[in-house]
């Protein structure tokens, strides 16, 4: 294992403490628009700055890619970071937002953590070592019927004004399932599949920092991670994560 998961957990929890200071005082927090529908807050910037400093100090051999600060010179092996996934939820005082940190070495995701500070739920995974939530091993649900499934999705495509959007796909799948959710943080959505709370999640037009850690956690918990055609791997522009039991039923609806 190239890193210590205990060290990663401490760093991510400390980042969560920074985020929570802002979350408890949203009225005084600075918010700007990166685009007409995309926000960045003071919390995003400070949390990412802390993560970059702490991760680089602990593991100087790895590069860094953060949503807000961009990529370091060396991207062969790197930390992939979304300081606050679900910034809109965060800024509205909702609880479903998270900090996502993944380690990728030579194109292979080897470790990841997703932390939801407002819920105090911390997910961890290392390649080949399984996944955990708050220190306890987790696994995907045993659901085998799409009709009885709870599914989740998101609409980054609409935020980007894309004509190829998720609306028709959602309508098809919603009619075939028993429950639908839109939580607002893709990183959290993936962990909810890993934890068995949701049976499948899909979205399109995301970025790798949105899904890298969550995808590893879901896979280590026994889930499938593919694109909309069933090709295995992490494809942020088309990501489908399932418990495995309903994969063959939901894939044709993609």
N, C-alpha and C positions, 0 to 999 in steps of 0.2 A: 504494500500500500504506500503510495508516494507521499501521503500526508496523514496527519492524525485527525480523525473525525472529532475528537474531543476539542482540539484546537479550533477546527472549523466551527463547531457548535458555539464555542465561547465568542468567537469573532462575530458570528451572525447574531447571537443574543445581544451583544454589546451594540451592534448596529440597530437592533430593534429598540433598545433603550433610547437611542438618539431619536428614532422615528416617533416614539411614543411621547417624547417631550413636545414635539410639534403637534401631534394628534390631540393632545390635551389642551392645546392653545391655538386652535385653527384660526380664530379671528385675527390673530397677530401674525399669521404666516404669509409670506410672500408667494403669490401664484402668478405665473405668466403663461402665455399661450405660445407653444412652439409652432403650432399650426392652428387653423380655425377650430379643430376639435381635439387637440392634443395638449395636455397641460404638463408643466413642470413646476414643482414647488421648491421652497427652500429646503424642505426635508429631503427630497430626491437628491439634491446637490450635496448636502452635508453627509447623508448616509453613504452615498457613493464615494465621497472623498475619504471618509473613514475606512470603508472597506478596501479601497485601493491602497491606502497607507498600511493597514493592518495585515492584509494578505501579502503584500509585497515584502513587508518586514519579516513575516514568518516564513515565507517561501519565495525568496528573491529570484529563484531560477525560472519562475513562470511569468509570462506576460499578463496583460490585463485588457479586457474589453468591457467597458461599461456603457450603459445606454446613454448617459449624459456626457461623459468625458471622452468617449470614443476608444480607439485602439492604441495600445503601446506599439513600439517598433517591432518587437518579437511576438508573433502570434502563432508560432509552432506549437507551443504548450502554453495554455492561458487560462486565467480565471474569466468566466463569463457571468456578468453581473447585471441584474435589474434591481436597482436600489429600492424602488417601490413599484411593484407590479399591481396595477389597479389604482393609479393616482386619482382618477375621478372619484372612486369610492372613498379613498383616503380623505380627499378634500371635502367631501360631503359628510364626513363623520361616520361613515359606515365601517363595519368591522372586516369585510372581506377584501383585504389587501395583504401583500406579502413582500418579503425580501427574498430574492432568488440568487443563489450563488452556485455555480458549477465549475468543476475543473475538467478541462479537455486537454488531453495529451496526444499529439499527433493525430488529431481528428477523432479520438475515441473519448467519450465521456466516462470518467473514472470515479468521480465523486460529486455529490451535490447536496444542497440543503435548501429547503424552503421554510421560512419562518413567518407565521402570521402573528405579529406581536399583540394585536388587540384581542386575539383569541388565546394567546400564549400556547399555540400549537407549533411544534418544531419537528419537521420531517428531515430525515437524513438517509443517505444511501451511498454505498460504495459498490463498484462493479464486482459482481460475483459474491457479494456479502449480504444481500437482502436489503430491506428498507425498514425504517422504524419511524414511529411517531411518539414523541416525548419519552423515548427510551424503550418503547415496547415494539416488538416486531409486528408488522402489518402485512396484509395480503389483500388482493382484489376480491370482489364478491364472487359468489358461486352461481349467480344468476345465469340461466341458460335460455330464457325467453325474452325476446325483444319486447313483446307485448307487455311484459311485467317489469320492464326496466325503467330506471331513472336515468335520464341523460342530461348532459350539460353542453352548452356551446357559448359562443360569443360573436361579436359583430365588428371586429376591427376593420372589416371590409367596408362597412358603412361609414365608419369614422374617416376612412380614406376616400370616400365618394366613388367607390369602384362599382362599375356596372355589373361585373361578375361578382355577385355578392352571395350571402348565405341565406337569403330569405326563402327561396324556393326549396333549398335543401332542408332547412328547418321545418318548413311546412310538411314535407314528405315524411320526415322522421318523427315529428311530433304526433302525427296521426297514428303511428305504429307503436307508440310507447305509452306508458302509464303516467309518467311524470317528466316535466322539463324544467330545467333551471338555467338561469343566467346569473352567475355570481359576480363577475367583473374582474377576476384575476385568473388568467390562464394558468399561471404557476400553481395557484391553489386548486383549480379545477383538476389538474393532473394528479395532485396529491389526494384529492377526494376519490378519484378512481382507484388509486393505490390503496386507499384506506377502506374501500368497499362501500363508501357512502353514495357513490355515483357509479353506474355501470359502464358508461362510455362518455367521452368528450371529444368534440372535434371543433376546429376553427381553421380559418384561412387568413393569410396576409399578416401573420405574426412575424416576430424576429427571433433569432436563436436565443437571445437573452431572456425572452419571455418563457421559453419552454425547456431549455437545456436541463436544468436541475430537476424539474418536475417530470420530464420524460424518463430520466434515469431512475427516479424514485418509483414511478409507475411500472417500469420494466422490471426492476428488482423486486417489486411486490407481486410479480406474476402476470402483469398486463402485456398487451400487444401495443406496439408503437409503429405506425405506418403512415404512408400518405393515403390519399383517397382512392388509389388503385390497389392498395394492399401491399405495396413495396415496403419492406422493413427498413427502419431508420428514422431519424429525427428530421422532418421536413417542415419547417415553420410555416411555409406558405400554404401547406396542406397537411395538417396533422390530425390523425385519428388515433385515439387511445381508448382501448376497451379492456374489459376484464377477461377477454379471450372467449368466454362462453357465448357471447352474442356477436362476435366478430363477423362470422359468416352471414348473419342476418342483417347487420347494419351496413356492411360494405356495399352491397348493391344499391343502397339508397343514397350513396355518396354522389 
